Amino acid sequence: MSQSHPATGDLLPLPAVREGVDGLPELAEATHEFLKALASPSRQRIMLLFARGAELSVNEVAERAGLGQSNASQQLALLKRGKVLTSRRDGKGVLYRADREGTSSALADLQRYLTICC
């Protein structure tokens, strides 16, 4: 079973499903973080700001999402930890954008897990 790379379209192998201590399938820690990142309606709204390759600063996210800068920064950190977003330094600031590889990897892990258990 394979999946296409989001940028190149090349086929990527799906990661093997991890086994826990009891021998049952287990999601990777990165996939757990991904699911936590998706658990908040506020973070789900923030994710949509990054559609079509948008790159945004913390202040831009805060303004567009109607959040305080501190709250936006915390939400972005959780989305980055879950590999939903990635960032790059731009002078003194940081720009965030969608992490397509991180998302693809987590979705592949989740798909393999659900195929086995359900």
C-alpha positions as protocol buffer text, in pm:
chain_id: "A"
residue {
  index: 1
  type: MET
  ca { x: 0 y: 0 z: 0 }
}
residue {
  index: 2
  type: SER
  ca { x: 141 y: 342 z: -100 }
}
residue {
  index: 3
  type: GLN
  ca { x: 60 y: 709 z: -77 }
}
residue {
  index: 4
  type: SER
  ca { x: 160 y: 998 z: -304 }
}
residue {
  index: 5
  type: HIS
  ca { x: 395 y: 1272 z: -190 }
}
residue {
  index: 6
  type: PRO
  ca { x: 185 y: 1592 z: -172 }
}
residue {
  index: 7
  type: ALA
  ca { x: 434 y: 1809 z: -362 }
}
residue {
  index: 8
  type: THR
  ca { x: 587 y: 1570 z: -616 }
}
residue {
  index: 9
  type: GLY
  ca { x: 322 y: 1301 z: -658 }
}
residue {
  index: 10
  type: ASP
  ca { x: 589 y: 1033 z: -608 }
}
residue {
  index: 11
  type: LEU
  ca { x: 468 y: 720 z: -434 }
}
residue {
  index: 12
  type: LEU
  ca { x: 570 y: 690 z: -70 }
}
residue {
  index: 13
  type: PRO
  ca { x: 549 y: 368 z: 132 }
}
residue {
  index: 14
  type: LEU
  ca { x: 308 y: 379 z: 421 }
}
residue {
  index: 15
  type: PRO
  ca { x: 480 y: 351 z: 758 }
}
residue {
  index: 16
  type: ALA
  ca { x: 456 y: 21 z: 938 }
}
residue {
  index: 17
  type: VAL
  ca { x: 208 y: 9 z: 1221 }
}
residue {
  index: 18
  type: ARG
  ca { x: 384 y: 4 z: 1557 }
}
residue {
  index: 19
  type: GLU
  ca { x: 303 y: -263 z: 1810 }
}
residue {
  index: 20
  type: GLY
  ca { x: 255 y: -180 z: 2175 }
}
residue {
  index: 21
  type: VAL
  ca { x: 383 y: -388 z: 2465 }
}
residue {
  index: 22
  type: ASP
  ca { x: 72 y: -604 z: 2446 }
}
residue {
  index: 23
  type: GLY
  ca { x: 130 y: -677 z: 2076 }
}
residue {
  index: 24
  type: LEU
  ca { x: -167 y: -468 z: 1967 }
}
residue {
  index: 25
  type: PRO
  ca { x: -130 y: -195 z: 1703 }
}
residue {
  index: 26
  type: GLU
  ca { x: -38 y: 147 z: 1833 }
}
residue {
  index: 27
  type: LEU
  ca { x: -30 y: 491 z: 1676 }
}
residue {
  index: 28
  type: ALA
  ca { x: 301 y: 674 z: 1659 }
}
residue {
  index: 29
  type: GLU
  ca { x: 351 y: 954 z: 1914 }
}
residue {
  index: 30
  type: ALA
  ca { x: 359 y: 1204 z: 1627 }
}
residue {
  index: 31
  type: THR
  ca { x: 13 y: 1086 z: 1522 }
}
residue {
  index: 32
  type: HIS
  ca { x: -115 y: 1136 z: 1878 }
}
residue {
  index: 33
  type: GLU
  ca { x: 17 y: 1493 z: 1866 }
}
residue {
  index: 34
  type: PHE
  ca { x: -147 y: 1542 z: 1526 }
}
residue {
  index: 35
  type: LEU
  ca { x: -484 y: 1428 z: 1663 }
}
residue {
  index: 36
  type: LYS
  ca { x: -447 y: 1656 z: 1968 }
}
residue {
  index: 37
  type: ALA
  ca { x: -377 y: 1946 z: 1733 }
}
residue {
  index: 38
  type: LEU
  ca { x: -701 y: 1875 z: 1547 }
}
residue {
  index: 39
  type: ALA
  ca { x: -911 y: 1838 z: 1862 }
}
residue {
  index: 40
  type: SER
  ca { x: -982 y: 2209 z: 1910 }
}
residue {
  index: 41
  type: PRO
  ca { x: -1239 y: 2397 z: 1698 }
}
residue {
  index: 42
  type: SER
  ca { x: -1021 y: 2706 z: 1738 }
}
residue {
  index: 43
  type: ARG
  ca { x: -718 y: 2525 z: 1593 }
}
residue {
  index: 44
  type: GLN
  ca { x: -936 y: 2383 z: 1316 }
}
residue {
  index: 45
  type: ARG
  ca { x: -1033 y: 2739 z: 1218 }
}
residue {
  index: 46
  type: ILE
  ca { x: -668 y: 2846 z: 1229 }
}
residue {
  index: 47
  type: MET
  ca { x: -571 y: 2555 z: 1002 }
}
residue {
  index: 48
  type: LEU
  ca { x: -806 y: 2685 z: 733 }
}
residue {
  index: 49
  type: LEU
  ca { x: -613 y: 3013 z: 724 }
}
residue {
  index: 50
  type: PHE
  ca { x: -324 y: 2822 z: 568 }
}
residue {
  index: 51
  type: ALA
  ca { x: -517 y: 2693 z: 268 }
}
residue {
  index: 52
  type: ARG
  ca { x: -360 y: 2734 z: -72 }
}
residue {
  index: 53
  type: GLY
  ca { x: -6 y: 2767 z: 61 }
}
residue {
  index: 54
  type: ALA
  ca { x: -54 y: 3079 z: 271 }
}
residue {
  index: 55
  type: GLU
  ca { x: 229 y: 3186 z: 501 }
}
residue {
  index: 56
  type: LEU
  ca { x: 124 y: 3391 z: 802 }
}
residue {
  index: 57
  type: SER
  ca { x: 286 y: 3549 z: 1106 }
}
residue {
  index: 58
  type: VAL
  ca { x: 149 y: 3510 z: 1459 }
}
residue {
  index: 59
  type: ASN
  ca { x: 1 y: 3860 z: 1440 }
}
residue {
  index: 60
  type: GLU
  ca { x: -172 y: 3786 z: 1109 }
}
residue {
  index: 61
  type: VAL
  ca { x: -319 y: 3464 z: 1251 }
}
residue {
  index: 62
  type: ALA
  ca { x: -434 y: 3645 z: 1565 }
}
residue {
  index: 63
  type: GLU
  ca { x: -604 y: 3918 z: 1362 }
}
residue {
  index: 64
  type: ARG
  ca { x: -773 y: 3683 z: 1114 }
}
residue {
  index: 65
  type: ALA
  ca { x: -882 y: 3432 z: 1379 }
}
residue {
  index: 66
  type: GLY
  ca { x: -999 y: 3698 z: 1623 }
}
residue {
  index: 67
  type: LEU
  ca { x: -757 y: 3585 z: 1895 }
}
residue {
  index: 68
  type: GLY
  ca { x: -510 y: 3760 z: 2118 }
}
residue {
  index: 69
  type: GLN
  ca { x: -147 y: 3735 z: 2008 }
}
residue {
  index: 70
  type: SER
  ca { x: -55 y: 3516 z: 2306 }
}
residue {
  index: 71
  type: ASN
  ca { x: -342 y: 3274 z: 2245 }
}
residue {
  index: 72
  type: ALA
  ca { x: -263 y: 3258 z: 1872 }
}
residue {
  index: 73
  type: SER
  ca { x: 101 y: 3183 z: 1954 }
}
residue {
  index: 74
  type: GLN
  ca { x: -1 y: 2897 z: 2185 }
}
residue {
  index: 75
  type: GLN
  ca { x: -238 y: 2753 z: 1925 }
}
residue {
  index: 76
  type: LEU
  ca { x: 30 y: 2775 z: 1654 }
}
residue {
  index: 77
  type: ALA
  ca { x: 277 y: 2596 z: 1881 }
}
residue {
  index: 78
  type: LEU
  ca { x: 33 y: 2307 z: 1928 }
}
residue {
  index: 79
  type: LEU
  ca { x: -33 y: 2289 z: 1554 }
}
residue {
  index: 80
  type: LYS
  ca { x: 341 y: 2288 z: 1489 }
}
residue {
  index: 81
  type: ARG
  ca { x: 400 y: 2016 z: 1753 }
}
residue {
  index: 82
  type: GLY
  ca { x: 133 y: 1808 z: 1576 }
}
residue {
  index: 83
  type: LYS
  ca { x: 310 y: 1864 z: 1243 }
}
residue {
  index: 84
  type: VAL
  ca { x: 3 y: 2032 z: 1100 }
}
residue {
  index: 85
  type: LEU
  ca { x: 211 y: 2348 z: 1050 }
}
residue {
  index: 86
  type: THR
  ca { x: 576 y: 2421 z: 1000 }
}
residue {
  index: 87
  type: SER
  ca { x: 760 y: 2751 z: 1029 }
}
residue {
  index: 88
  type: ARG
  ca { x: 1056 y: 2945 z: 899 }
}
residue {
  index: 89
  type: ARG
  ca { x: 1235 y: 3249 z: 1029 }
}
residue {
  index: 90
  type: ASP
  ca { x: 1184 y: 3564 z: 824 }
}
residue {
  index: 91
  type: GLY
  ca { x: 1413 y: 3836 z: 956 }
}
residue {
  index: 92
  type: LYS
  ca { x: 1305 y: 3896 z: 1315 }
}
residue {
  index: 93
  type: GLY
  ca { x: 970 y: 3723 z: 1267 }
}
residue {
  index: 94
  type: VAL
  ca { x: 844 y: 3371 z: 1205 }
}
residue {
  index: 95
  type: LEU
  ca { x: 613 y: 3267 z: 924 }
}
residue {
  index: 96
  type: TYR
  ca { x: 392 y: 2958 z: 953 }
}
residue {
  index: 97
  type: ARG
  ca { x: 260 y: 2742 z: 672 }
}
residue {
  index: 98
  type: ALA
  ca { x: 93 y: 2402 z: 630 }
}
residue {
  index: 99
  type: ASP
  ca { x: 320 y: 2101 z: 688 }
}
residue {
  index: 100
  type: ARG
  ca { x: 200 y: 1873 z: 410 }
}
residue {
  index: 101
  type: GLU
  ca { x: 459 y: 1603 z: 480 }
}
residue {
  index: 102
  type: GLY
  ca { x: 379 y: 1592 z: 852 }
}
residue {
  index: 103
  type: THR
  ca { x: 7 y: 1577 z: 781 }
}
residue {
  index: 104
  type: SER
  ca { x: 52 y: 1306 z: 517 }
}
residue {
  index: 105
  type: SER
  ca { x: 263 y: 1097 z: 753 }
}
residue {
  index: 106
  type: ALA
  ca { x: 11 y: 1122 z: 1038 }
}
residue {
  index: 107
  type: LEU
  ca { x: -280 y: 1043 z: 808 }
}
residue {
  index: 108
  type: ALA
  ca { x: -97 y: 740 z: 668 }
}
residue {
  index: 109
  type: ASP
  ca { x: -28 y: 612 z: 1020 }
}
residue {
  index: 110
  type: LEU
  ca { x: -390 y: 665 z: 1118 }
}
residue {
  index: 111
  type: GLN
  ca { x: -514 y: 495 z: 802 }
}
residue {
  index: 112
  type: ARG
  ca { x: -297 y: 189 z: 863 }
}
residue {
  index: 113
  type: TYR
  ca { x: -411 y: 173 z: 1226 }
}
residue {
  index: 114
  type: LEU
  ca { x: -779 y: 201 z: 1136 }
}
residue {
  index: 115
  type: THR
  ca { x: -744 y: -58 z: 860 }
}
residue {
  index: 116
  type: ILE
  ca { x: -614 y: -308 z: 1117 }
}
residue {
  index: 117
  type: CYS
  ca { x: -851 y: -232 z: 1401 }
}
residue {
  index: 118
  type: CYS
  ca { x: -1175 y: -154 z: 1222 }
}
